[in-house]
């Protein structure tokens, strides 16, 4: 189960990322000066502080770094830090769990998509068990 998502409030820095999400494309920040990836969208590189940044395509696969299950009166949902194979870490929700198992640190995941009430698609992650979505 995923918790109902909230509609994001776009900023000048996040608008291009949200537009990519509408197309169900996961993007990460990429610095042309130092060549390092970063996440969340911003107007400068957090590593070298250059302003020559753009959005790069991400395959959306990675592993769970840490997770917790949140209990609500509407049922539980799982929040996690996911370390993408691209080298960035993002805070997200986990959806479909591994077959016959609970979540664990190191579990392989892939991007899935969930719609916020206003129609904005946002990335969530599910178990990556090697089969294509």
Backbone as numpy.savetxt, mean C-alpha at the origin, in Angstrom:
# Nx Ny Nz CAx CAy CAz Cx Cy Cz
-11.83 -9.61 6.60 -12.67 -8.42 6.60 -11.79 -7.18 6.60
-12.14 -6.19 5.81 -11.44 -4.92 5.87 -12.38 -3.89 6.47
-11.81 -2.95 7.17 -12.56 -1.87 7.77 -12.98 -0.91 6.66
-14.18 -0.35 6.71 -14.57 0.60 5.68 -13.55 1.73 5.55
-13.11 1.98 4.35 -12.11 3.00 4.10 -12.74 4.38 4.10
-11.96 5.37 4.43 -12.40 6.76 4.39 -11.96 7.38 3.07
-12.73 8.33 2.58 -12.35 9.04 1.37 -11.12 9.90 1.66
-10.07 9.75 0.86 -8.88 10.58 1.07 -9.14 12.02 0.67
-8.42 12.94 1.28 -8.48 14.35 0.92 -7.22 14.67 0.12
-7.34 14.78 -1.21 -6.14 14.99 -2.04 -5.41 16.28 -1.70
-4.10 16.20 -1.80 -3.23 17.36 -1.70 -2.50 17.48 -3.04
-1.81 18.58 -3.30 -1.05 18.66 -4.55 -0.05 17.51 -4.70
0.54 17.05 -3.62 1.52 15.96 -3.69 0.84 14.60 -3.86
-0.34 14.41 -3.27 -0.96 13.08 -3.31 -1.89 12.89 -4.51
-2.31 13.97 -5.17 -3.27 13.84 -6.27 -2.80 12.91 -7.39
-1.56 13.01 -7.86 -1.13 12.08 -8.92 -1.15 10.62 -8.46
-0.79 10.38 -7.21 -0.81 9.02 -6.67 -2.25 8.50 -6.61
-3.17 9.33 -6.15 -4.57 8.93 -6.09 -5.15 8.69 -7.48
-4.73 9.48 -8.46 -5.17 9.26 -9.84 -4.68 7.90 -10.34
-3.45 7.53 -10.01 -2.93 6.21 -10.39 -3.75 5.11 -9.70
-4.12 5.33 -8.45 -4.93 4.35 -7.73 -6.30 4.16 -8.39
-6.87 5.23 -8.94 -8.14 5.09 -9.65 -8.03 4.11 -10.81
-6.84 4.02 -11.40 -6.57 3.07 -12.48 -6.09 1.73 -11.92
-6.09 1.61 -10.60 -5.60 0.43 -9.88 -4.14 0.15 -10.23
-3.36 1.21 -10.22 -1.91 1.13 -10.41 -1.25 1.59 -9.13
-0.43 0.74 -8.53 0.30 1.12 -7.33 1.59 1.80 -7.75
1.81 2.99 -7.25 3.01 3.76 -7.57 3.75 4.10 -6.29
5.06 4.22 -6.41 5.90 4.67 -5.30 6.71 5.87 -5.79
7.14 6.70 -4.87 7.97 7.83 -5.25 9.35 7.34 -5.66
9.94 8.00 -6.65 11.28 7.65 -7.11 12.07 8.94 -7.32
13.26 8.99 -6.76 14.11 10.16 -6.89 15.07 9.97 -8.06
15.09 10.93 -8.97 16.00 10.87 -10.12 17.43 11.23 -9.72
17.60 11.92 -8.59 18.93 12.34 -8.16 19.69 11.19 -7.49
19.07 10.56 -6.49 19.77 9.49 -5.76 19.32 8.09 -6.18
18.21 8.01 -6.94 17.75 6.72 -7.43 17.03 5.86 -6.42
16.65 6.42 -5.27 15.99 5.63 -4.23 14.48 5.82 -4.27
13.78 4.74 -3.95 12.31 4.76 -3.88 11.88 5.26 -2.50
10.68 5.83 -2.43 10.12 6.26 -1.14 8.59 6.19 -1.21
8.02 6.12 -0.05 6.57 6.16 0.07 6.26 6.90 1.35
5.54 7.84 1.26 4.32 8.33 0.72 4.63 9.42 -0.31
3.67 9.80 -1.14 3.92 10.82 -2.16 4.28 12.16 -1.52
5.32 12.77 -2.05 5.73 14.10 -1.57 6.54 14.80 -2.65
6.78 16.06 -2.45 7.41 16.90 -3.48 8.93 16.85 -3.43
9.52 16.13 -2.49 10.97 16.05 -2.37 11.36 14.65 -1.92
12.61 14.30 -2.15 13.12 12.99 -1.74 13.46 13.02 -0.25
12.95 12.08 0.54 13.28 12.07 1.97 14.70 11.59 2.24
15.37 11.05 1.23 16.73 10.53 1.41 17.79 11.60 1.13
17.65 12.33 0.00 18.67 13.32 -0.38 18.12 14.74 -0.46
16.81 14.89 -0.28 16.12 16.18 -0.27 16.04 16.87 -1.63
16.34 16.14 -2.71 16.18 16.70 -4.05 14.70 16.82 -4.38
14.39 17.74 -5.29 12.98 17.90 -5.68 12.69 17.28 -7.05
13.60 16.47 -7.55 13.44 15.80 -8.84 12.84 14.40 -8.61
11.56 14.37 -8.22 10.89 13.11 -7.89 9.74 12.86 -8.85
9.43 11.60 -9.03 8.31 11.19 -9.88 7.71 9.93 -9.27
6.64 9.44 -9.90 6.03 8.21 -9.45 6.44 7.07 -10.37
6.84 5.96 -9.77 7.26 4.78 -10.52 6.29 3.64 -10.24
6.08 2.81 -11.24 5.21 1.64 -11.11 5.78 0.67 -10.08
4.91 0.09 -9.28 5.28 -0.97 -8.34 4.50 -2.22 -8.70
5.16 -3.36 -8.64 4.48 -4.63 -8.90 3.51 -4.97 -7.77
3.64 -4.30 -6.62 2.68 -4.49 -5.54 2.84 -5.80 -4.79
4.04 -6.34 -4.77 4.29 -7.57 -4.01 5.32 -7.27 -2.93
5.16 -7.96 -1.81 6.08 -7.74 -0.70 5.80 -8.71 0.42
6.15 -8.29 1.64 5.94 -9.15 2.79 5.48 -8.33 3.99
4.78 -9.00 4.88 4.29 -8.35 6.10 5.48 -8.13 7.02
5.68 -6.89 7.44 6.73 -6.56 8.41 6.18 -6.75 9.83
5.01 -6.17 10.09 4.35 -6.29 11.39 2.86 -6.11 11.16
2.04 -6.71 12.01 0.59 -6.63 11.83 -0.09 -6.71 13.19
-1.34 -6.27 13.21 -2.18 -6.42 14.39 -3.63 -6.52 13.95
-4.40 -7.21 14.75 -5.83 -7.31 14.47 -6.55 -6.33 15.39
-7.39 -5.50 14.80 -8.15 -4.49 15.53 -9.57 -5.02 15.72
-10.04 -5.00 16.96 -11.38 -5.47 17.28 -12.34 -4.28 17.33
-13.44 -4.38 16.61 -14.48 -3.36 16.65 -15.83 -4.04 16.88
-16.84 -3.27 17.18 -18.16 -3.88 17.37 -18.71 -4.44 16.06
-18.15 -3.99 14.92 -18.57 -4.50 13.61 -17.72 -5.67 13.14
-16.80 -6.11 13.98 -15.93 -7.22 13.61 -14.48 -6.78 13.51
-13.58 -7.74 13.44 -12.15 -7.41 13.40 -11.67 -7.05 11.99
-10.57 -6.32 11.94 -9.85 -6.09 10.69 -8.37 -6.05 11.02
-7.54 -6.24 10.01 -6.11 -6.36 10.23 -5.36 -5.21 9.57
-4.49 -4.56 10.35 -3.66 -3.46 9.90 -2.22 -3.96 9.90
-1.43 -3.53 8.89 -0.06 -4.02 8.81 0.87 -3.00 8.17
2.14 -3.13 8.52 3.20 -2.50 7.75 3.64 -3.55 6.74
3.59 -3.19 5.46 4.02 -4.08 4.39 5.28 -3.50 3.77
6.32 -4.33 3.68 7.56 -3.94 3.01 7.49 -4.46 1.58
7.35 -3.54 0.62 7.27 -3.94 -0.78 8.64 -4.39 -1.27
8.65 -5.24 -2.27 9.90 -5.68 -2.88 10.67 -4.49 -3.46
9.97 -3.38 -3.72 10.59 -2.14 -4.20 11.44 -1.46 -3.13
11.32 -1.91 -1.87 12.13 -1.35 -0.80 11.44 -0.34 0.08
10.17 -0.03 -0.18 9.45 0.92 0.65 8.48 0.18 1.58
8.15 0.82 2.67 7.21 0.24 3.63 5.99 1.14 3.70
4.80 0.52 3.70 3.60 1.32 3.83 2.64 0.70 4.83
1.86 1.56 5.45 0.82 1.15 6.39 -0.44 0.88 5.60
-1.06 -0.28 5.82 -2.19 -0.69 4.99 -3.08 -1.64 5.77
-4.13 -2.08 5.12 -4.98 -3.14 5.66 -4.68 -4.44 4.94
-4.87 -5.54 5.65 -4.74 -6.86 5.04 -6.13 -7.44 4.85
-6.34 -8.04 3.69 -7.62 -8.67 3.38 -7.52 -10.17 3.53
-7.65 -10.89 2.40 -7.67 -12.35 2.41 -6.39 -12.90 3.02
-6.54 -13.71 4.07 -5.41 -14.31 4.77 -4.89 -15.54 4.04
-3.70 -16.01 4.39 -3.18 -17.23 3.77 -4.11 -18.42 4.02
-4.14 -19.35 3.06 -4.96 -20.55 3.23 -4.49 -21.31 4.46
-5.45 -21.74 5.27 -5.18 -22.60 6.42 -4.13 -22.03 7.37
-4.04 -20.71 7.48 -3.04 -20.12 8.37 -3.47 -18.73 8.80
-2.85 -18.27 9.85 -3.06 -16.90 10.30 -1.95 -16.03 9.71
-2.10 -14.73 9.80 -1.04 -13.82 9.35 0.19 -14.02 10.20
1.34 -13.79 9.61 2.61 -13.83 10.34 3.57 -12.84 9.70
4.51 -12.35 10.48 5.55 -11.50 9.92 6.32 -12.31 8.89
6.59 -11.69 7.76 7.28 -12.37 6.67 6.34 -12.98 5.65
5.04 -13.05 5.94 4.08 -13.62 4.99 4.10 -12.80 3.70
4.09 -13.48 2.57 4.09 -12.82 1.27 2.69 -12.28 0.96
2.65 -11.05 0.43 1.39 -10.39 0.09 1.49 -9.74 -1.28
0.31 -9.45 -1.85 0.23 -8.71 -3.10 -0.89 -7.70 -2.98
-0.79 -6.66 -3.79 -1.79 -5.60 -3.72 -3.14 -6.11 -4.21
-4.16 -5.66 -3.55 -5.56 -5.83 -3.95 -6.14 -4.42 -3.87
-7.37 -4.24 -4.23 -7.93 -2.89 -4.24 -9.28 -2.87 -3.54
-9.54 -1.81 -2.79 -10.83 -1.62 -2.13 -11.29 -0.19 -2.41
-12.58 -0.02 -2.59 -13.13 1.30 -2.91 -13.60 2.00 -1.64
-13.23 3.26 -1.52 -13.77 4.12 -0.46 -15.18 4.53 -0.88
-15.99 5.05 0.05 -17.37 5.38 -0.28 -17.54 6.30 -1.49
-16.62 7.23 -1.72 -16.72 8.15 -2.84 -16.22 7.58 -4.16
-15.79 6.31 -4.16 -15.35 5.66 -5.39 -13.85 5.63 -5.60
-13.08 6.23 -4.70 -11.62 6.21 -4.83 -11.09 4.82 -4.48
-10.36 4.21 -5.41 -9.72 2.93 -5.14 -8.45 3.15 -4.33
-8.25 2.30 -3.31 -7.08 2.39 -2.46 -6.46 1.00 -2.30
-5.13 0.95 -2.16 -4.48 -0.35 -2.04 -4.68 -0.97 -0.66
-5.03 -2.23 -0.67 -5.01 -3.10 0.51 -4.20 -4.31 0.05
-3.86 -5.19 0.95 -3.04 -6.33 0.56 -3.68 -7.63 0.99
-3.40 -8.68 0.23 -3.92 -10.02 0.52 -2.79 -11.02 0.40
-3.03 -12.22 0.88 -2.02 -13.28 0.81 -1.63 -13.52 -0.64
-0.33 -13.66 -0.87 0.20 -13.98 -2.21 0.67 -15.42 -2.16
-0.17 -16.28 -2.69 0.13 -17.71 -2.64 0.57 -18.25 -3.99
1.11 -17.34 -4.82 1.69 -17.74 -6.08 0.75 -17.81 -7.24
-0.56 -17.84 -6.99 -1.51 -17.86 -8.11 -1.78 -16.43 -8.55
-1.98 -16.24 -9.83 -2.25 -14.89 -10.33 -3.69 -14.49 -9.99
-3.88 -13.17 -9.68 -5.22 -12.71 -9.31 -6.22 -12.83 -10.44
